């Protein structure tokens, strides 16, 4: 058991400066920028806004993902792209 922990410790991938910087930027952005983006996105993708069943199911799924990552800035930006795509297909 101790041997496995030692091997696991030494086999971990060393983080580069770029990885550390990206992680720190995400943490800082998450602390200050998540609130307004989350509020904007939750009103855009709320499932009650959609009439079509398929779009409503997609919106429910996106809304669940949005609630799960409401404090992660990078994930919110990814979800913003998906939500905007859903909104654009709803207008057509």
PyMOL Python script that loads the backbone (N, CA, C, O; Angstrom):
from pymol import cmd

cmd.read_pdbstr("""\
ATOM      1  N   UNK A   1       0.819  -1.187   0.000  1.00  0.00           N
ATOM      2  CA  UNK A   1       0.000   0.000   0.000  1.00  0.00           C
ATOM      3  C   UNK A   1       0.867   1.256   0.000  1.00  0.00           C
ATOM      4  O   UNK A   1       0.614   2.181  -0.772  1.00  0.00           O
ATOM      5  N   UNK A   2       1.872   1.299   0.845  1.00  0.00           N
ATOM      6  CA  UNK A   2       2.771   2.447   0.876  1.00  0.00           C
ATOM      7  C   UNK A   2       3.548   2.535  -0.426  1.00  0.00           C
ATOM      8  O   UNK A   2       3.792   3.625  -0.944  1.00  0.00           O
ATOM      9  N   UNK A   3       3.932   1.385  -0.947  1.00  0.00           N
ATOM     10  CA  UNK A   3       4.657   1.351  -2.216  1.00  0.00           C
ATOM     11  C   UNK A   3       3.817   1.958  -3.340  1.00  0.00           C
ATOM     12  O   UNK A   3       4.344   2.685  -4.182  1.00  0.00           O
ATOM     13  N   UNK A   4       2.521   1.667  -3.358  1.00  0.00           N
ATOM     14  CA  UNK A   4       1.635   2.228  -4.382  1.00  0.00           C
ATOM     15  C   UNK A   4       1.550   3.749  -4.270  1.00  0.00           C
ATOM     16  O   UNK A   4       1.525   4.443  -5.287  1.00  0.00           O
ATOM     17  N   UNK A   5       1.507   4.265  -3.063  1.00  0.00           N
ATOM     18  CA  UNK A   5       1.454   5.712  -2.869  1.00  0.00           C
ATOM     19  C   UNK A   5       2.733   6.386  -3.350  1.00  0.00           C
ATOM     20  O   UNK A   5       2.695   7.464  -3.942  1.00  0.00           O
ATOM     21  N   UNK A   6       3.862   5.740  -3.090  1.00  0.00           N
ATOM     22  CA  UNK A   6       5.143   6.300  -3.528  1.00  0.00           C
ATOM     23  C   UNK A   6       5.206   6.327  -5.053  1.00  0.00           C
ATOM     24  O   UNK A   6       5.625   7.326  -5.639  1.00  0.00           O
ATOM     25  N   UNK A   7       4.799   5.253  -5.688  1.00  0.00           N
ATOM     26  CA  UNK A   7       4.799   5.202  -7.151  1.00  0.00           C
ATOM     27  C   UNK A   7       3.837   6.236  -7.713  1.00  0.00           C
ATOM     28  O   UNK A   7       4.146   6.906  -8.699  1.00  0.00           O
ATOM     29  N   UNK A   8       2.681   6.367  -7.092  1.00  0.00           N
ATOM     30  CA  UNK A   8       1.703   7.347  -7.559  1.00  0.00           C
ATOM     31  C   UNK A   8       2.262   8.766  -7.427  1.00  0.00           C
ATOM     32  O   UNK A   8       2.048   9.596  -8.310  1.00  0.00           O
ATOM     33  N   UNK A   9       2.968   9.048  -6.345  1.00  0.00           N
ATOM     34  CA  UNK A   9       3.544  10.367  -6.126  1.00  0.00           C
ATOM     35  C   UNK A   9       4.562  10.707  -7.202  1.00  0.00           C
ATOM     36  O   UNK A   9       4.563  11.823  -7.723  1.00  0.00           O
ATOM     37  N   UNK A  10       5.423   9.765  -7.540  1.00  0.00           N
ATOM     38  CA  UNK A  10       6.478  10.037  -8.511  1.00  0.00           C
ATOM     39  C   UNK A  10       5.983   9.952  -9.952  1.00  0.00           C
ATOM     40  O   UNK A  10       6.625  10.490 -10.854  1.00  0.00           O
ATOM     41  N   UNK A  11       4.874   9.299 -10.180  1.00  0.00           N
ATOM     42  CA  UNK A  11       4.392   9.168 -11.550  1.00  0.00           C
ATOM     43  C   UNK A  11       3.457  10.303 -11.957  1.00  0.00           C
ATOM     44  O   UNK A  11       3.019  10.357 -13.106  1.00  0.00           O
ATOM     45  N   UNK A  12       3.150  11.200 -11.039  1.00  0.00           N
ATOM     46  CA  UNK A  12       2.279  12.328 -11.379  1.00  0.00           C
ATOM     47  C   UNK A  12       2.953  13.210 -12.412  1.00  0.00           C
ATOM     48  O   UNK A  12       4.167  13.418 -12.395  1.00  0.00           O
ATOM     49  N   UNK A  13       2.130  13.719 -13.305  1.00  0.00           N
ATOM     50  CA  UNK A  13       2.635  14.628 -14.329  1.00  0.00           C
ATOM     51  C   UNK A  13       3.003  15.950 -13.678  1.00  0.00           C
ATOM     52  O   UNK A  13       2.219  16.522 -12.921  1.00  0.00           O
ATOM     53  N   UNK A  14       4.160  16.412 -13.970  1.00  0.00           N
ATOM     54  CA  UNK A  14       4.593  17.707 -13.449  1.00  0.00           C
ATOM     55  C   UNK A  14       3.855  18.812 -14.191  1.00  0.00           C
ATOM     56  O   UNK A  14       3.755  18.790 -15.417  1.00  0.00           O
ATOM     57  N   UNK A  15       3.344  19.770 -13.442  1.00  0.00           N
ATOM     58  CA  UNK A  15       2.632  20.881 -14.049  1.00  0.00           C
ATOM     59  C   UNK A  15       3.630  21.908 -14.547  1.00  0.00           C
ATOM     60  O   UNK A  15       4.608  22.238 -13.876  1.00  0.00           O
ATOM     61  N   UNK A  16       3.354  22.403 -15.739  1.00  0.00           N
ATOM     62  CA  UNK A  16       4.218  23.428 -16.296  1.00  0.00           C
ATOM     63  C   UNK A  16       3.733  24.792 -15.822  1.00  0.00           C
ATOM     64  O   UNK A  16       2.657  24.919 -15.238  1.00  0.00           O
ATOM     65  N   UNK A  17       4.535  25.789 -16.080  1.00  0.00           N
ATOM     66  CA  UNK A  17       4.166  27.151 -15.695  1.00  0.00           C
ATOM     67  C   UNK A  17       2.889  27.574 -16.415  1.00  0.00           C
ATOM     68  O   UNK A  17       2.060  28.284 -15.846  1.00  0.00           O
ATOM     69  N   UNK A  18       2.730  27.145 -17.646  1.00  0.00           N
ATOM     70  CA  UNK A  18       1.530  27.488 -18.416  1.00  0.00           C
ATOM     71  C   UNK A  18       0.281  26.889 -17.757  1.00  0.00           C
ATOM     72  O   UNK A  18      -0.743  27.564 -17.644  1.00  0.00           O
ATOM     73  N   UNK A  19       0.361  25.635 -17.324  1.00  0.00           N
ATOM     74  CA  UNK A  19      -0.768  24.991 -16.650  1.00  0.00           C
ATOM     75  C   UNK A  19      -1.136  25.723 -15.364  1.00  0.00           C
ATOM     76  O   UNK A  19      -2.312  25.934 -15.069  1.00  0.00           O
ATOM     77  N   UNK A  20      -0.124  26.101 -14.613  1.00  0.00           N
ATOM     78  CA  UNK A  20      -0.358  26.801 -13.350  1.00  0.00           C
ATOM     79  C   UNK A  20      -0.981  28.169 -13.607  1.00  0.00           C
ATOM     80  O   UNK A  20      -1.907  28.575 -12.905  1.00  0.00           O
ATOM     81  N   UNK A  21      -0.467  28.888 -14.626  1.00  0.00           N
ATOM     82  CA  UNK A  21      -1.017  30.206 -14.946  1.00  0.00           C
ATOM     83  C   UNK A  21      -2.470  30.115 -15.396  1.00  0.00           C
ATOM     84  O   UNK A  21      -3.296  30.934 -14.993  1.00  0.00           O
ATOM     85  N   UNK A  22      -2.791  29.125 -16.230  1.00  0.00           N
ATOM     86  CA  UNK A  22      -4.168  28.955 -16.692  1.00  0.00           C
ATOM     87  C   UNK A  22      -5.096  28.630 -15.527  1.00  0.00           C
ATOM     88  O   UNK A  22      -6.215  29.136 -15.454  1.00  0.00           O
ATOM     89  N   UNK A  23      -4.627  27.791 -14.629  1.00  0.00           N
ATOM     90  CA  UNK A  23      -5.432  27.430 -13.467  1.00  0.00           C
ATOM     91  C   UNK A  23      -5.654  28.640 -12.554  1.00  0.00           C
ATOM     92  O   UNK A  23      -6.762  28.841 -12.055  1.00  0.00           O
ATOM     93  N   UNK A  24      -4.628  29.431 -12.336  1.00  0.00           N
ATOM     94  CA  UNK A  24      -4.773  30.622 -11.499  1.00  0.00           C
ATOM     95  C   UNK A  24      -5.705  31.644 -12.147  1.00  0.00           C
ATOM     96  O   UNK A  24      -6.517  32.265 -11.461  1.00  0.00           O
ATOM     97  N   UNK A  25      -5.593  31.821 -13.456  1.00  0.00           N
ATOM     98  CA  UNK A  25      -6.493  32.748 -14.151  1.00  0.00           C
ATOM     99  C   UNK A  25      -7.935  32.293 -14.015  1.00  0.00           C
ATOM    100  O   UNK A  25      -8.829  33.114 -13.812  1.00  0.00           O
ATOM    101  N   UNK A  26      -8.167  30.999 -14.126  1.00  0.00           N
ATOM    102  CA  UNK A  26      -9.527  30.479 -13.986  1.00  0.00           C
ATOM    103  C   UNK A  26     -10.050  30.712 -12.573  1.00  0.00           C
ATOM    104  O   UNK A  26     -11.218  31.057 -12.390  1.00  0.00           O
ATOM    105  N   UNK A  27      -9.196  30.525 -11.583  1.00  0.00           N
ATOM    106  CA  UNK A  27      -9.620  30.734 -10.200  1.00  0.00           C
ATOM    107  C   UNK A  27      -9.972  32.204  -9.958  1.00  0.00           C
ATOM    108  O   UNK A  27     -11.005  32.510  -9.362  1.00  0.00           O
ATOM    109  N   UNK A  28      -9.118  33.098 -10.418  1.00  0.00           N
ATOM    110  CA  UNK A  28      -9.376  34.528 -10.211  1.00  0.00           C
ATOM    111  C   UNK A  28     -10.624  34.973 -10.973  1.00  0.00           C
ATOM    112  O   UNK A  28     -11.467  35.687 -10.429  1.00  0.00           O
ATOM    113  N   UNK A  29     -10.739  34.551 -12.226  1.00  0.00           N
ATOM    114  CA  UNK A  29     -11.925  34.907 -13.006  1.00  0.00           C
ATOM    115  C   UNK A  29     -13.183  34.306 -12.400  1.00  0.00           C
ATOM    116  O   UNK A  29     -14.244  34.930 -12.424  1.00  0.00           O
ATOM    117  N   UNK A  30     -13.072  33.102 -11.859  1.00  0.00           N
ATOM    118  CA  UNK A  30     -14.225  32.458 -11.246  1.00  0.00           C
ATOM    119  C   UNK A  30     -14.701  33.232 -10.022  1.00  0.00           C
ATOM    120  O   UNK A  30     -15.899  33.282  -9.746  1.00  0.00           O
ATOM    121  N   UNK A  31     -13.776  33.830  -9.293  1.00  0.00           N
ATOM    122  CA  UNK A  31     -14.147  34.563  -8.092  1.00  0.00           C
ATOM    123  C   UNK A  31     -14.921  35.835  -8.423  1.00  0.00           C
ATOM    124  O   UNK A  31     -15.831  36.214  -7.684  1.00  0.00           O
ATOM    125  N   UNK A  32     -14.576  36.491  -9.511  1.00  0.00           N
ATOM    126  CA  UNK A  32     -15.127  37.811  -9.772  1.00  0.00           C
ATOM    127  C   UNK A  32     -16.086  37.891 -10.951  1.00  0.00           C
ATOM    128  O   UNK A  32     -16.924  38.793 -10.981  1.00  0.00           O
ATOM    129  N   UNK A  33     -16.002  37.002 -11.908  1.00  0.00           N
ATOM    130  CA  UNK A  33     -16.760  37.163 -13.143  1.00  0.00           C
ATOM    131  C   UNK A  33     -17.888  36.164 -13.348  1.00  0.00           C
ATOM    132  O   UNK A  33     -18.667  36.308 -14.291  1.00  0.00           O
ATOM    133  N   UNK A  34     -17.994  35.168 -12.502  1.00  0.00           N
ATOM    134  CA  UNK A  34     -18.996  34.120 -12.725  1.00  0.00           C
ATOM    135  C   UNK A  34     -20.422  34.595 -12.482  1.00  0.00           C
ATOM    136  O   UNK A  34     -21.333  34.186 -13.201  1.00  0.00           O
ATOM    137  N   UNK A  35     -20.634  35.439 -11.498  1.00  0.00           N
ATOM    138  CA  UNK A  35     -21.989  35.857 -11.138  1.00  0.00           C
ATOM    139  C   UNK A  35     -22.769  36.468 -12.289  1.00  0.00           C
ATOM    140  O   UNK A  35     -23.860  35.992 -12.603  1.00  0.00           O
ATOM    141  N   UNK A  36     -22.242  37.517 -12.932  1.00  0.00           N
ATOM    142  CA  UNK A  36     -22.992  38.137 -14.029  1.00  0.00           C
ATOM    143  C   UNK A  36     -23.196  37.205 -15.232  1.00  0.00           C
ATOM    144  O   UNK A  36     -24.259  37.210 -15.852  1.00  0.00           O
ATOM    145  N   UNK A  37     -22.179  36.413 -15.552  1.00  0.00           N
ATOM    146  CA  UNK A  37     -22.320  35.494 -16.687  1.00  0.00           C
ATOM    147  C   UNK A  37     -23.362  34.430 -16.369  1.00  0.00           C
ATOM    148  O   UNK A  37     -24.189  34.101 -17.219  1.00  0.00           O
ATOM    149  N   UNK A  38     -23.331  33.895 -15.169  1.00  0.00           N
ATOM    150  CA  UNK A  38     -24.308  32.878 -14.769  1.00  0.00           C
ATOM    151  C   UNK A  38     -25.729  33.432 -14.832  1.00  0.00           C
ATOM    152  O   UNK A  38     -26.632  32.769 -15.342  1.00  0.00           O
ATOM    153  N   UNK A  39     -25.926  34.633 -14.322  1.00  0.00           N
ATOM    154  CA  UNK A  39     -27.262  35.232 -14.339  1.00  0.00           C
ATOM    155  C   UNK A  39     -27.768  35.433 -15.768  1.00  0.00           C
ATOM    156  O   UNK A  39     -28.939  35.184 -16.057  1.00  0.00           O
ATOM    157  N   UNK A  40     -26.889  35.881 -16.651  1.00  0.00           N
ATOM    158  CA  UNK A  40     -27.273  36.092 -18.045  1.00  0.00           C
ATOM    159  C   UNK A  40     -27.632  34.771 -18.721  1.00  0.00           C
ATOM    160  O   UNK A  40     -28.627  34.685 -19.440  1.00  0.00           O
ATOM    161  N   UNK A  41     -26.820  33.745 -18.486  1.00  0.00           N
ATOM    162  CA  UNK A  41     -27.036  32.461 -19.155  1.00  0.00           C
ATOM    163  C   UNK A  41     -28.253  31.722 -18.620  1.00  0.00           C
ATOM    164  O   UNK A  41     -28.950  31.053 -19.382  1.00  0.00           O
ATOM    165  N   UNK A  42     -28.520  31.833 -17.322  1.00  0.00           N
ATOM    166  CA  UNK A  42     -29.667  31.107 -16.783  1.00  0.00           C
ATOM    167  C   UNK A  42     -30.972  31.671 -17.322  1.00  0.00           C
ATOM    168  O   UNK A  42     -31.941  30.928 -17.477  1.00  0.00           O
ATOM    169  N   UNK A  43     -31.019  32.956 -17.610  1.00  0.00           N
ATOM    170  CA  UNK A  43     -32.240  33.509 -18.195  1.00  0.00           C
ATOM    171  C   UNK A  43     -32.353  33.160 -19.678  1.00  0.00           C
ATOM    172  O   UNK A  43     -33.460  33.050 -20.205  1.00  0.00           O
ATOM    173  N   UNK A  44     -31.224  32.987 -20.347  1.00  0.00           N
ATOM    174  CA  UNK A  44     -31.244  32.638 -21.776  1.00  0.00           C
ATOM    175  C   UNK A  44     -31.683  31.198 -22.022  1.00  0.00           C
ATOM    176  O   UNK A  44     -32.407  30.922 -22.979  1.00  0.00           O
ATOM    177  N   UNK A  45     -31.246  30.285 -21.165  1.00  0.00           N
ATOM    178  CA  UNK A  45     -31.473  28.868 -21.466  1.00  0.00           C
ATOM    179  C   UNK A  45     -32.489  28.206 -20.547  1.00  0.00           C
ATOM    180  O   UNK A  45     -32.540  26.978 -20.475  1.00  0.00           O
ATOM    181  N   UNK A  46     -33.283  28.978 -19.856  1.00  0.00           N
ATOM    182  CA  UNK A  46     -34.280  28.372 -18.978  1.00  0.00           C
ATOM    183  C   UNK A  46     -35.247  27.536 -19.821  1.00  0.00           C
ATOM    184  O   UNK A  46     -35.747  28.024 -20.835  1.00  0.00           O
ATOM    185  N   UNK A  47     -35.518  26.306 -19.432  1.00  0.00           N
ATOM    186  CA  UNK A  47     -36.346  25.401 -20.247  1.00  0.00           C
ATOM    187  C   UNK A  47     -37.764  25.919 -20.512  1.00  0.00           C
ATOM    188  O   UNK A  47     -38.380  25.531 -21.505  1.00  0.00           O
ATOM    189  N   UNK A  48     -38.279  26.768 -19.663  1.00  0.00           N
ATOM    190  CA  UNK A  48     -39.633  27.280 -19.872  1.00  0.00           C
ATOM    191  C   UNK A  48     -39.734  28.245 -21.051  1.00  0.00           C
ATOM    192  O   UNK A  48     -40.839  28.575 -21.483  1.00  0.00           O
ATOM    193  N   UNK A  49     -38.616  28.693 -21.568  1.00  0.00           N
ATOM    194  CA  UNK A  49     -38.631  29.615 -22.702  1.00  0.00           C
ATOM    195  C   UNK A  49     -38.889  28.910 -24.032  1.00  0.00           C
ATOM    196  O   UNK A  49     -39.192  29.569 -25.026  1.00  0.00           O
ATOM    197  N   UNK A  50     -38.776  27.604 -24.065  1.00  0.00           N
ATOM    198  CA  UNK A  50     -38.845  26.863 -25.324  1.00  0.00           C
ATOM    199  C   UNK A  50     -40.138  26.061 -25.410  1.00  0.00           C
ATOM    200  O   UNK A  50     -40.598  25.480 -24.427  1.00  0.00           O
ATOM    201  N   UNK A  51     -40.715  26.044 -26.616  1.00  0.00           N
ATOM    202  CA  UNK A  51     -41.970  25.335 -26.846  1.00  0.00           C
ATOM    203  C   UNK A  51     -41.703  23.939 -27.409  1.00  0.00           C
ATOM    204  O   UNK A  51     -42.325  22.961 -26.994  1.00  0.00           O
ATOM    205  N   UNK A  52     -40.773  23.861 -28.354  1.00  0.00           N
ATOM    206  CA  UNK A  52     -40.439  22.595 -28.998  1.00  0.00           C
ATOM    207  C   UNK A  52     -39.855  21.617 -27.980  1.00  0.00           C
ATOM    208  O   UNK A  52     -38.982  21.980 -27.191  1.00  0.00           O
ATOM    209  N   UNK A  53     -40.345  20.365 -28.001  1.00  0.00           N
ATOM    210  CA  UNK A  53     -39.897  19.373 -27.008  1.00  0.00           C
ATOM    211  C   UNK A  53     -38.405  19.103 -27.095  1.00  0.00           C
ATOM    212  O   UNK A  53     -37.728  18.999 -26.072  1.00  0.00           O
ATOM    213  N   UNK A  54     -37.889  18.987 -28.320  1.00  0.00           N
ATOM    214  CA  UNK A  54     -36.466  18.678 -28.481  1.00  0.00           C
ATOM    215  C   UNK A  54     -35.603  19.815 -27.936  1.00  0.00           C
ATOM    216  O   UNK A  54     -34.628  19.575 -27.224  1.00  0.00           O
ATOM    217  N   UNK A  55     -35.965  21.039 -28.269  1.00  0.00           N
ATOM    218  CA  UNK A  55     -35.201  22.182 -27.770  1.00  0.00           C
ATOM    219  C   UNK A  55     -35.351  22.320 -26.257  1.00  0.00           C
ATOM    220  O   UNK A  55     -34.417  22.733 -25.570  1.00  0.00           O
ATOM    221  N   UNK A  56     -36.524  21.975 -25.748  1.00  0.00           N
ATOM    222  CA  UNK A  56     -36.747  22.048 -24.307  1.00  0.00           C
ATOM    223  C   UNK A  56     -35.864  21.037 -23.576  1.00  0.00           C
ATOM    224  O   UNK A  56     -35.320  21.344 -22.515  1.00  0.00           O
ATOM    225  N   UNK A  57     -35.718  19.834 -24.138  1.00  0.00           N
ATOM    226  CA  UNK A  57     -34.844  18.824 -23.528  1.00  0.00           C
ATOM    227  C   UNK A  57     -33.394  19.273 -23.549  1.00  0.00           C
ATOM    228  O   UNK A  57     -32.668  19.090 -22.572  1.00  0.00           O
ATOM    229  N   UNK A  58     -32.969  19.863 -24.665  1.00  0.00           N
ATOM    230  CA  UNK A  58     -31.600  20.373 -24.771  1.00  0.00           C
ATOM    231  C   UNK A  58     -31.391  21.486 -23.749  1.00  0.00           C
ATOM    232  O   UNK A  58     -30.355  21.546 -23.087  1.00  0.00           O
ATOM    233  N   UNK A  59     -32.383  22.364 -23.628  1.00  0.00           N
ATOM    234  CA  UNK A  59     -32.283  23.467 -22.668  1.00  0.00           C
ATOM    235  C   UNK A  59     -32.219  22.950 -21.233  1.00  0.00           C
ATOM    236  O   UNK A  59     -31.481  23.495 -20.413  1.00  0.00           O
ATOM    237  N   UNK A  60     -32.987  21.902 -20.922  1.00  0.00           N
ATOM    238  CA  UNK A  60     -32.936  21.322 -19.578  1.00  0.00           C
ATOM    239  C   UNK A  60     -31.557  20.770 -19.280  1.00  0.00           C
ATOM    240  O   UNK A  60     -31.024  20.953 -18.185  1.00  0.00           O
ATOM    241  N   UNK A  61     -30.981  20.089 -20.267  1.00  0.00           N
ATOM    242  CA  UNK A  61     -29.644  19.527 -20.091  1.00  0.00           C
ATOM    243  C   UNK A  61     -28.611  20.641 -19.891  1.00  0.00           C
ATOM    244  O   UNK A  61     -27.766  20.560 -18.999  1.00  0.00           O
ATOM    245  N   UNK A  62     -28.685  21.673 -20.723  1.00  0.00           N
ATOM    246  CA  UNK A  62     -27.754  22.795 -20.585  1.00  0.00           C
ATOM    247  C   UNK A  62     -27.949  23.520 -19.251  1.00  0.00           C
ATOM    248  O   UNK A  62     -26.983  23.972 -18.636  1.00  0.00           O
ATOM    249  N   UNK A  63     -29.184  23.623 -18.818  1.00  0.00           N
ATOM    250  CA  UNK A  63     -29.472  24.299 -17.548  1.00  0.00           C
ATOM    251  C   UNK A  63     -28.874  23.520 -16.370  1.00  0.00           C
ATOM    252  O   UNK A  63     -28.355  24.114 -15.425  1.00  0.00           O
ATOM    253  N   UNK A  64     -28.953  22.187 -16.437  1.00  0.00           N
ATOM    254  CA  UNK A  64     -28.330  21.365 -15.391  1.00  0.00           C
ATOM    255  C   UNK A  64     -26.822  21.544 -15.383  1.00  0.00           C
ATOM    256  O   UNK A  64     -26.211  21.678 -14.323  1.00  0.00           O
ATOM    257  N   UNK A  65     -26.216  21.547 -16.580  1.00  0.00           N
ATOM    258  CA  UNK A  65     -24.776  21.750 -16.671  1.00  0.00           C
ATOM    259  C   UNK A  65     -24.392  23.128 -16.148  1.00  0.00           C
ATOM    260  O   UNK A  65     -23.366  23.294 -15.489  1.00  0.00           O
ATOM    261  N   UNK A  66     -25.227  24.104 -16.448  1.00  0.00           N
ATOM    262  CA  UNK A  66     -24.974  25.466 -15.999  1.00  0.00           C
ATOM    263  C   UNK A  66     -24.983  25.547 -14.474  1.00  0.00           C
ATOM    264  O   UNK A  66     -24.146  26.227 -13.882  1.00  0.00           O
ATOM    265  N   UNK A  67     -25.917  24.863 -13.846  1.00  0.00           N
ATOM    266  CA  UNK A  67     -25.989  24.867 -12.389  1.00  0.00           C
ATOM    267  C   UNK A  67     -24.800  24.137 -11.770  1.00  0.00           C
ATOM    268  O   UNK A  67     -24.325  24.518 -10.701  1.00  0.00           O
ATOM    269  N   UNK A  68     -24.322  23.094 -12.436  1.00  0.00           N
ATOM    270  CA  UNK A  68     -23.182  22.342 -11.900  1.00  0.00           C
ATOM    271  C   UNK A  68     -21.885  23.145 -11.934  1.00  0.00           C
ATOM    272  O   UNK A  68     -21.048  23.018 -11.041  1.00  0.00           O
ATOM    273  N   UNK A  69     -21.723  23.962 -12.957  1.00  0.00           N
ATOM    274  CA  UNK A  69     -20.446  24.675 -13.093  1.00  0.00           C
ATOM    275  C   UNK A  69     -20.621  26.179 -12.937  1.00  0.00           C
ATOM    276  O   UNK A  69     -19.935  26.952 -13.605  1.00  0.00           O
ATOM    277  N   UNK A  70     -21.518  26.599 -12.074  1.00  0.00           N
ATOM    278  CA  UNK A  70     -21.788  28.026 -11.925  1.00  0.00           C
ATOM    279  C   UNK A  70     -20.627  28.791 -11.325  1.00  0.00           C
ATOM    280  O   UNK A  70     -20.610  30.020 -11.393  1.00  0.00           O
ATOM    281  N   UNK A  71     -19.659  28.111 -10.743  1.00  0.00           N
ATOM    282  CA  UNK A  71     -18.499  28.785 -10.158  1.00  0.00           C
ATOM    283  C   UNK A  71     -17.206  28.498 -10.921  1.00  0.00           C
ATOM    284  O   UNK A  71     -16.117  28.730 -10.397  1.00  0.00           O
ATOM    285  N   UNK A  72     -17.314  28.003 -12.134  1.00  0.00           N
ATOM    286  CA  UNK A  72     -16.135  27.711 -12.948  1.00  0.00           C
ATOM    287  C   UNK A  72     -16.199  28.560 -14.214  1.00  0.00           C
ATOM    288  O   UNK A  72     -17.010  28.301 -15.103  1.00  0.00           O
ATOM    289  N   UNK A  73     -15.354  29.559 -14.289  1.00  0.00           N
ATOM    290  CA  UNK A  73     -15.397  30.544 -15.369  1.00  0.00           C
ATOM    291  C   UNK A  73     -15.174  29.908 -16.735  1.00  0.00           C
ATOM    292  O   UNK A  73     -15.912  30.199 -17.676  1.00  0.00           O
ATOM    293  N   UNK A  74     -14.174  29.049 -16.859  1.00  0.00           N
ATOM    294  CA  UNK A  74     -13.883  28.444 -18.163  1.00  0.00           C
ATOM    295  C   UNK A  74     -15.046  27.585 -18.658  1.00  0.00           C
ATOM    296  O   UNK A  74     -15.375  27.612 -19.844  1.00  0.00           O
ATOM    297  N   UNK A  75     -15.656  26.839 -17.773  1.00  0.00           N
ATOM    298  CA  UNK A  75     -16.799  26.011 -18.166  1.00  0.00           C
ATOM    299  C   UNK A  75     -18.006  26.874 -18.536  1.00  0.00           C
ATOM    300  O   UNK A  75     -18.768  26.514 -19.433  1.00  0.00           O
ATOM    301  N   UNK A  76     -18.186  27.993 -17.867  1.00  0.00           N
ATOM    302  CA  UNK A  76     -19.282  28.897 -18.215  1.00  0.00           C
ATOM    303  C   UNK A  76     -19.110  29.465 -19.615  1.00  0.00           C
ATOM    304  O   UNK A  76     -20.086  29.634 -20.346  1.00  0.00           O
ATOM    305  N   UNK A  77     -17.869  29.761 -19.988  1.00  0.00           N
ATOM    306  CA  UNK A  77     -17.626  30.263 -21.342  1.00  0.00           C
ATOM    307  C   UNK A  77     -17.942  29.205 -22.395  1.00  0.00           C
ATOM    308  O   UNK A  77     -18.471  29.524 -23.460  1.00  0.00           O
ATOM    309  N   UNK A  78     -17.620  27.955 -22.100  1.00  0.00           N
ATOM    310  CA  UNK A  78     -17.957  26.867 -23.029  1.00  0.00           C
ATOM    311  C   UNK A  78     -19.470  26.709 -23.141  1.00  0.00           C
ATOM    312  O   UNK A  78     -20.003  26.529 -24.236  1.00  0.00           O
ATOM    313  N   UNK A  79     -20.154  26.778 -22.011  1.00  0.00           N
ATOM    314  CA  UNK A  79     -21.608  26.655 -22.023  1.00  0.00           C
ATOM    315  C   UNK A  79     -22.270  27.842 -22.712  1.00  0.00           C
ATOM    316  O   UNK A  79     -23.325  27.696 -23.330  1.00  0.00           O
ATOM    317  N   UNK A  80     -21.655  29.012 -22.608  1.00  0.00           N
ATOM    318  CA  UNK A  80     -22.217  30.187 -23.279  1.00  0.00           C
ATOM    319  C   UNK A  80     -22.282  29.968 -24.784  1.00  0.00           C
ATOM    320  O   UNK A  80     -23.254  30.358 -25.431  1.00  0.00           O
ATOM    321  N   UNK A  81     -21.254  29.347 -25.338  1.00  0.00           N
ATOM    322  CA  UNK A  81     -21.248  29.030 -26.763  1.00  0.00           C
ATOM    323  C   UNK A  81     -22.403  28.088 -27.110  1.00  0.00           C
ATOM    324  O   UNK A  81     -23.113  28.317 -28.090  1.00  0.00           O
ATOM    325  N   UNK A  82     -22.595  27.041 -26.325  1.00  0.00           N
ATOM    326  CA  UNK A  82     -23.669  26.078 -26.564  1.00  0.00           C
ATOM    327  C   UNK A  82     -25.054  26.731 -26.434  1.00  0.00           C
ATOM    328  O   UNK A  82     -25.953  26.463 -27.230  1.00  0.00           O
ATOM    329  N   UNK A  83     -25.207  27.573 -25.438  1.00  0.00           N
ATOM    330  CA  UNK A  83     -26.497  28.234 -25.209  1.00  0.00           C
ATOM    331  C   UNK A  83     -26.811  29.207 -26.336  1.00  0.00           C
ATOM    332  O   UNK A  83     -27.953  29.288 -26.788  1.00  0.00           O
ATOM    333  N   UNK A  84     -25.807  29.943 -26.791  1.00  0.00           N
ATOM    334  CA  UNK A  84     -26.031  30.855 -27.914  1.00  0.00           C
ATOM    335  C   UNK A  84     -26.401  30.095 -29.178  1.00  0.00           C
ATOM    336  O   UNK A  84     -27.201  30.574 -29.982  1.00  0.00           O
ATOM    337  N   UNK A  85     -25.824  28.916 -29.357  1.00  0.00           N
ATOM    338  CA  UNK A  85     -26.188  28.089 -30.513  1.00  0.00           C
ATOM    339  C   UNK A  85     -27.638  27.617 -30.396  1.00  0.00           C
ATOM    340  O   UNK A  85     -28.355  27.577 -31.396  1.00  0.00           O
ATOM    341  N   UNK A  86     -28.072  27.265 -29.206  1.00  0.00           N
ATOM    342  CA  UNK A  86     -29.457  26.852 -28.985  1.00  0.00           C
ATOM    343  C   UNK A  86     -30.415  28.009 -29.265  1.00  0.00           C
ATOM    344  O   UNK A  86     -31.466  27.818 -29.878  1.00  0.00           O
ATOM    345  N   UNK A  87     -30.055  29.188 -28.821  1.00  0.00           N
ATOM    346  CA  UNK A  87     -30.887  30.376 -29.031  1.00  0.00           C
ATOM    347  C   UNK A  87     -30.989  30.700 -30.526  1.00  0.00           C
ATOM    348  O   UNK A  87     -32.061  31.054 -31.017  1.00  0.00           O
ATOM    349  N   UNK A  88     -29.883  30.577 -31.234  1.00  0.00           N
ATOM    350  CA  UNK A  88     -29.903  30.899 -32.671  1.00  0.00           C
ATOM    351  C   UNK A  88     -30.758  29.903 -33.454  1.00  0.00           C
ATOM    352  O   UNK A  88     -31.402  30.290 -34.429  1.00  0.00           O
ATOM    353  N   UNK A  89     -30.781  28.634 -33.053  1.00  0.00           N
ATOM    354  CA  UNK A  89     -31.645  27.669 -33.743  1.00  0.00           C
ATOM    355  C   UNK A  89     -33.095  27.879 -33.375  1.00  0.00           C
ATOM    356  O   UNK A  89     -33.979  27.512 -34.148  1.00  0.00           O
ATOM    357  N   UNK A  90     -33.368  28.456 -32.219  1.00  0.00           N
ATOM    358  CA  UNK A  90     -34.736  28.722 -31.801  1.00  0.00           C
ATOM    359  C   UNK A  90     -35.331  29.884 -32.596  1.00  0.00           C
ATOM    360  O   UNK A  90     -36.538  29.910 -32.836  1.00  0.00           O
ATOM    361  N   UNK A  91     -34.504  30.840 -33.005  1.00  0.00           N
ATOM    362  CA  UNK A  91     -34.991  31.999 -33.754  1.00  0.00           C
ATOM    363  C   UNK A  91     -35.362  31.634 -35.185  1.00  0.00           C
ATOM    364  O   UNK A  91     -36.231  32.265 -35.785  1.00  0.00           O
ATOM    365  N   UNK A  92     -34.703  30.615 -35.730  1.00  0.00           N
ATOM    366  CA  UNK A  92     -34.940  30.249 -37.137  1.00  0.00           C
ATOM    367  C   UNK A  92     -36.192  29.463 -37.311  1.00  0.00           C
ATOM    368  O   UNK A  92     -36.530  29.081 -38.431  1.00  0.00           O
TER     369      UNK A  92
END
""", "prot")
cmd.dss("prot")
cmd.show_as("cartoon", "prot")
cmd.util.cbc("prot")
cmd.orient("prot")
